[in-house]
Amino acid sequence: MDEANHKLFLENCAIIQENERLRKKAEELAQENQALLQELTQKLSKSEHADPEHGSSSSTTNQPRKNINNNNDDNKK
């Protein structure tokens, strides 16, 4: 019974560590998202002030999007 408890304890510790790692990653991504949103808002605001007749320009929609689905090994640890 003690061996089973010890095994579960170690598994629980590993889960807690993984949870903390994922929580930090989520916080980093949320900060990056907020910064990108602020940057986009500023660009749209500037383009509307520069050309109020046409509103926001279509050039922002034609730019390539950043791939947020990084599938490298660093994200899986």
Sequence and secondary structure as in RCSB ss.txt:
>XXXX:A:sequence
MDEANHKLFLENCAIIQENERLRKKAEELAQENQALLQELTQKLSKSEHADPEHGSSSSTTNQPRKNINNNNDDN
KK
>XXXX:A:secstr
 HHHHHHHHHHHHHHHHHHHHHHHHHHHHHHHHHHHHHHHHHHHHHHHHH TTT S GGGTSS        SHHH
H 
